[in-house]
């Protein structure tokens, strides 16, 4: 069996990057910068006021005090979006507002609430410091410097930065087209009367929801019974158009586990199968030319955990993410967690606001309600007991 790290590294090294495309800035949220993005302009593009107040020469306020205030002539005003065309000389001041370009001849701003003002002058009772309340040209981002690094995810704040740099479009990698095939004759769709011996199909909507958090565009969502021909037909249909096909179920060793044999029958090769982890051991990865197949187990918790730890990083890597692994947070165990198994076990847990980690109920691979309550996973090594009070890393669930 492969370790999780071996399997994930193989995927990240093996999978191709998706083609580039230019998209409107507002459509770029969640995408990734494919190469270092340099700023074309300074940000801010000019020295400007950080406050509503008065631009002055700091030298003119030296020695100002409540007992000996300094009076400065008001020679004009400039709002944000305008430029004061004159120049302040000794004893002058200019009314400015947040974002106003700093008038020539001035070197600092005094807040309006710190002066007594009239239409013709201001009275200053405390010395100003040179460059106080001034935002310097290029202090945020200098022209030619790196605004966003290669592989950076475009967050709402990054949208603001790119807009401030004047970019209406941004180059990113195309979103991955993903097909999902749920297998199993026992399944039936939600919204129909449940027949004896059958269960509602839950893996494909769950996996779709998870993969959409990584930017996936779902091209197909199919269900096939345990039938070799229909399984092969579904694989052939989806592999012809999707960048990645994810199957749920049919990946183990039973006589109804038909996905791998159907795939190899189409000419595909299984690159690896079975991971030394719990839940999720039967995961496999295969290729048919440039088309990719990943098979997650049929038990819903196993399907979710392997999709989170293996499929999601693969999708993010294909889009150019510099760090495609799920984020994690530190937490402190509120109770003992024991793993007597020979495989590492990913326990479903709840990390609360106080940083305490509790088990999210029953840890069986079929139990969806504890998974729905969980906020993360804790990786417990084989034959290991972690005690209450131990610090752990919690892999966060989107």
VOGU-3710 file (C-alpha; in Angstrom, 3 decimals, decimal comma):
1> xxxxxxxxxx> 0,000/0,000/0,000  1,019/3,572/-0,630  1,295/6,147/2,108  -0,915/9,202/1,809  2,132/11,388/1,170  3,464/9,073/-1,542  0,098/9,010/-3,283  -0,450/12,761/-3,018  3,068/13,610/-4,171  2,621/11,309/-7,161
11> xxxxxxxxxx> -0,594/13,096/-8,089  0,879/16,566/-7,680  3,951/15,660/-9,751  1,997/13,775/-12,396  -0,999/15,932/-13,187  -0,810/18,578/-15,923  -1,479/22,275/-15,420  -4,632/23,499/-17,116  -4,496/26,020/-19,999  -4,389/29,767/-19,371
21> xxxxxxxxxx> -7,273/32,119/-19,979  -8,068/35,777/-19,354  -11,138/36,474/-17,227  -12,815/39,659/-15,968  -11,533/40,625/-12,549  -14,892/40,014/-10,877  -14,857/36,411/-12,182  -11,360/35,673/-10,863  -12,270/34,978/-7,232  -10,769/31,691/-6,046
31> xxxxxxxxxx> -8,489/31,355/-9,087  -4,694/31,273/-8,988  -1,980/33,555/-10,362  0,009/31,421/-12,876  3,172/33,535/-12,764  4,514/36,413/-10,726  2,344/39,475/-11,306  4,292/42,753/-11,332  2,650/46,096/-10,617  2,517/48,444/-13,608
41> xxxxxxxxxx> 2,031/51,512/-11,399  2,963/52,726/-7,945  0,374/52,219/-5,240  -0,445/54,828/-4,023  0,366/56,572/-7,301  1,282/59,837/-5,477  1,992/61,143/-1,986  -1,354/61,822/-0,331  -3,049/62,700/2,919  -4,076/59,942/5,309
51> xxxxxxxxxx> -6,490/62,246/7,141  -8,940/65,103/6,737  -6,987/68,126/7,903  -4,382/70,654/6,814  -1,156/70,134/4,894  1,649/72,212/6,385  5,390/72,544/6,629  6,430/70,851/9,874  9,117/73,494/10,365  6,421/76,167/10,575
61> xxxxxxxxxx> 4,875/74,515/13,651  8,088/74,198/15,662  7,601/75,456/19,199  3,795/75,543/18,982  2,103/75,121/22,366  -1,193/76,033/24,047  0,559/79,051/25,542  2,256/80,062/22,280  0,129/78,815/19,379  1,197/79,192/15,744
71> xxxxxxxxxx> -1,115/80,775/13,188  -0,846/79,616/9,532  -2,400/81,198/6,441  -4,909/79,080/4,565  -4,105/79,487/0,867  -6,525/76,966/-0,616  -8,097/73,545/-0,471  -7,927/70,341/-2,497  -10,304/67,397/-2,352  -9,515/63,804/-3,256
81> xxxxxxxxxx> -9,432/63,561/-7,027  -8,084/67,093/-7,492  -4,570/68,534/-7,455  -3,598/71,787/-5,722  -1,738/73,720/-8,386  -0,036/76,230/-6,111  2,848/75,834/-3,706  2,884/76,350/0,039  5,491/78,791/1,276  6,618/79,675/4,804
91> xxxxxxxxxx> 3,575/80,094/7,048  1,076/78,606/4,577  -1,337/75,692/4,909  -3,738/73,933/2,529  -7,034/72,294/3,457  -6,852/68,583/2,458  -9,002/65,494/2,764  -8,219/61,774/2,998  -6,658/60,798/-0,324  -5,867/64,370/-1,427
101> xxxxxxxxxx> -2,500/64,654/-3,213  0,011/66,305/-0,869  0,400/69,937/-1,990  3,822/71,039/-3,151  5,874/72,625/-0,389  4,189/70,722/2,467  5,602/67,726/4,290  2,936/66,637/6,775  -0,757/66,805/7,653  -2,376/67,998/10,871
111> xxxxxxxxxx> -5,736/66,427/11,674  -8,627/68,888/11,492  -9,668/68,163/15,083  -6,225/69,315/16,324  -6,539/72,901/15,070  -8,841/75,896/15,384  -9,777/76,885/11,836  -11,364/79,833/10,080  -11,839/80,549/6,387  -8,488/82,363/6,322
121> xxxxxxxxxx> -6,198/80,621/8,795  -5,651/77,868/11,355  -4,249/77,939/14,869  -1,847/75,119/15,796  -1,084/74,370/19,470  1,249/71,370/19,068  4,272/70,793/16,787  3,719/68,559/13,763  6,231/65,903/12,774  7,648/65,716/9,238
131> xxxxxxxxxx> 5,667/63,260/7,045  3,032/62,682/9,733  -0,236/61,366/8,236  1,279/61,153/4,750  0,932/58,074/2,543  3,955/57,854/0,285  3,916/57,076/-3,408  4,616/53,362/-3,908  4,728/52,550/-0,185  2,107/49,815/-0,658
141> xxxxxxxxxx> 3,354/48,457/-3,983  6,134/49,976/-6,068  5,875/49,867/-9,856  7,744/46,817/-11,145  7,601/44,974/-7,813  5,657/41,775/-7,178  2,005/42,442/-6,424  0,978/38,773/-6,226  3,277/35,761/-6,193  3,017/32,776/-8,525
151> xxxxxxxxxx> 0,398/30,362/-7,262  -1,316/32,903/-4,994  -5,043/32,421/-4,626  -7,160/35,388/-5,694  -9,087/36,346/-2,581  -11,585/39,214/-2,214  -8,733/41,357/-0,856  -6,570/40,417/-3,857  -9,430/41,506/-6,127  -9,203/44,900/-4,414
161> xxxxxxxxxx> -5,443/45,053/-4,965  -5,708/44,134/-8,643  -8,476/46,676/-9,161  -6,371/49,361/-7,464  -3,582/48,520/-9,906  -5,967/49,188/-12,785  -6,422/45,622/-14,032  -9,885/44,915/-15,512  -8,856/41,363/-16,474  -6,451/38,810/-15,046
171> xxxxxxxxxx> -4,776/35,739/-16,545  -5,509/32,502/-14,681  -5,678/28,799/-15,403  -8,943/27,384/-16,648  -11,232/25,795/-14,092  -11,105/21,971/-14,165  -13,999/20,104/-15,778  -14,889/17,232/-13,458  -17,294/14,340/-13,957  -18,592/12,327/-11,003
181> xxxxxxxxxx> -19,901/8,778/-11,311  -21,580/7,076/-8,366  -21,736/3,284/-8,633  -23,867/0,671/-6,932  -27,122/-1,146/-7,671  -28,342/-0,368/-4,154  -28,535/3,356/-4,865  -31,498/5,417/-5,942  -31,951/9,177/-6,376  -33,384/11,443/-3,696
191> xxxxxxxxxx> -36,989/12,468/-4,155  -38,265/8,984/-5,009  -39,946/6,489/-2,626  -37,192/4,394/-1,056  -37,410/0,797/-2,174  -36,620/-2,185/0,075  -32,907/-2,899/0,390  -31,870/0,365/-1,267  -30,405/3,657/-0,028  -30,445/7,173/-1,376
201> xxxxxxxxxx> -27,354/8,119/-3,373  -25,411/10,710/-1,350  -21,826/10,482/-2,550  -22,103/12,399/-5,812  -23,844/15,519/-4,416  -21,450/15,533/-1,460  -18,373/15,179/-3,649  -19,673/17,787/-6,083  -20,173/20,276/-3,258  -16,662/19,617/-1,952
211> xxxxxxxxxx> -14,966/19,860/-5,349  -16,761/23,090/-6,180  -14,905/24,674/-3,244  -11,750/24,032/-5,293  -13,179/25,678/-8,410  -14,352/22,528/-10,190  -16,933/22,822/-12,943  -19,052/19,681/-12,889  -19,607/18,409/-16,425  -21,478/15,204/-15,506
221> xxxxxxxxxx> -22,991/13,627/-12,415  -24,050/10,082/-13,190  -25,173/6,940/-11,410  -24,551/3,444/-12,751  -25,572/0,082/-11,270  -23,117/-2,753/-10,760  -22,930/-3,647/-14,433  -19,655/-3,944/-16,352  -20,965/-2,643/-19,670  -22,793/0,334/-18,204
231> xxxxxxxxxx> -19,805/1,192/-16,049  -17,512/1,116/-19,083  -19,966/3,219/-21,109  -20,168/5,844/-18,358  -16,381/6,002/-18,112  -15,991/6,318/-21,879  -18,585/9,096/-22,019  -17,088/11,168/-19,238  -13,399/10,589/-20,001  -13,929/11,981/-23,496
241> xxxxxxxxxx> -14,719/15,473/-22,207  -13,727/15,895/-18,550  -10,255/16,775/-17,266  -10,856/14,491/-14,303  -13,383/11,732/-13,627  -14,102/10,829/-10,007  -15,882/7,568/-9,312  -17,452/6,734/-5,953  -17,624/3,054/-5,076  -16,644/0,005/-7,088
251> xxxxxxxxxx> -12,978/0,415/-6,147  -12,454/-2,409/-3,660  -12,040/-6,166/-4,158  -15,613/-7,497/-4,196  -17,214/-9,099/-7,236  -19,336/-5,983/-7,721  -16,334/-3,649/-7,664  -16,113/-3,095/-11,396  -14,601/0,341/-11,963  -10,923/-0,599/-12,243
261> xxxxxxxxxx> -11,572/-3,511/-14,583  -13,887/-1,393/-16,750  -11,219/1,313/-16,906  -8,388/-1,013/-17,866  -10,729/-2,572/-20,422  -10,901/0,839/-22,113  -7,105/0,944/-22,277  -6,492/2,859/-19,078  -3,717/2,093/-16,631  -4,086/2,069/-12,849
271> xxxxxxxxxx> -1,085/3,981/-11,521  -1,683/3,099/-7,875  -4,360/1,508/-5,722  -4,915/1,372/-1,972  -3,644/3,883/0,581  -2,475/2,978/4,093  -5,099/5,161/5,770  -8,429/4,854/7,485  -10,976/5,679/6,231  -10,190/5,547/2,518
281> xxxxxxxxxx> -7,947/2,545/1,845  -9,381/1,557/-1,617  -8,572/4,893/-3,327  -6,976/4,533/-6,774  -5,562/6,723/-9,545  -5,511/5,895/-13,229  -4,727/7,489/-16,588  -5,969/7,042/-20,115  -3,767/9,245/-22,255  -4,251/12,778/-20,890
291> xxxxxxxxxx> -7,493/11,821/-19,113  -7,435/11,201/-15,388  -9,514/8,890/-13,219  -9,620/8,924/-9,435  -11,674/6,358/-7,590  -12,835/7,078/-4,057  -14,403/4,380/-1,856  -18,158/3,921/-1,692  -18,591/4,446/2,042  -19,500/8,132/2,310
301> xxxxxxxxxx> -16,990/9,115/5,003  -14,226/7,316/3,118  -15,297/9,055/-0,072  -15,258/12,459/1,603  -11,921/12,056/3,400  -10,068/10,824/0,304  -11,663/13,534/-1,832  -10,525/16,146/0,698  -6,993/14,823/1,123  -6,256/13,676/-2,448
311> xxxxxxxxxx> -8,729/14,924/-5,059  -8,956/18,501/-3,801  -5,163/19,062/-3,751  -4,952/17,572/-7,257  -7,569/20,003/-8,572  -5,875/22,982/-6,934  -2,491/21,920/-8,291  -3,903/21,631/-11,820  -5,009/25,262/-11,470  -1,548/26,366/-10,374
321> xxxxxxxxxx> -1,943/26,642/-6,594  1,423/27,067/-4,909  0,176/25,314/-1,759  -2,685/22,957/-2,669  -2,903/21,093/0,651  -5,880/21,656/2,967  -5,186/24,311/5,612  -4,845/23,250/9,216  -5,068/24,846/12,649  -3,682/24,033/16,070
331> xxxxxxxxxx> -6,057/22,718/18,702  -5,963/21,052/22,109  -7,662/17,704/22,637  -10,516/17,856/25,111  -10,623/14,054/25,297  -8,475/11,050/24,540  -8,361/9,748/20,958  -6,990/6,258/20,410  -6,101/4,501/17,159  -5,375/0,784/17,686
341> xxxxxxxxxx> -5,288/0,142/13,921  -2,182/-0,596/11,841  -3,162/2,308/9,541  -3,207/5,997/10,383  -6,735/7,120/11,154  -8,280/10,476/10,267  -10,723/11,186/13,084  -13,605/13,537/12,412  -13,489/16,284/15,028  -15,009/19,593/16,060
351> xxxxxxxxxx> -12,630/22,472/16,777  -14,464/25,057/18,862  -13,755/28,779/19,274  -11,751/28,115/22,437  -9,358/25,888/20,466  -10,614/22,675/22,051  -10,941/19,550/19,895  -13,742/17,028/20,445  -14,546/13,865/18,521  -17,545/14,391/16,244
361> xxxxxxxxxx> -19,479/11,310/17,304  -19,183/7,786/15,895  -16,115/7,293/13,699  -17,574/4,647/11,372  -17,020/5,079/7,630  -20,767/5,016/6,886  -21,773/7,596/9,532  -22,675/10,865/7,801  -24,103/12,790/10,753  -20,759/13,027/12,641
371> xxxxxxxxxx> -19,086/14,021/9,380  -21,675/16,752/8,838  -20,983/18,058/12,356  -17,202/17,914/11,973  -15,097/20,979/11,251  -11,877/19,095/10,645  -9,805/15,924/10,762  -7,068/14,841/13,162  -4,432/12,477/11,780  -3,670/9,851/14,444
381> xxxxxxxxxx> -0,695/7,545/13,692  -1,045/3,741/13,857  -1,352/2,192/17,319  -1,229/5,582/18,989  -3,231/7,179/21,770  -3,397/10,947/22,045  -4,371/12,217/25,472  -6,569/15,056/26,637  -4,471/18,217/26,673  -2,267/17,158/23,750
391> xxxxxxxx> -1,817/19,744/20,998  -2,848/18,503/17,558  -3,138/19,879/14,044  -6,716/19,966/12,738  -7,060/19,650/8,963  -9,895/22,040/8,227  -12,957/20,942/6,268  -14,172/23,590/3,798
//
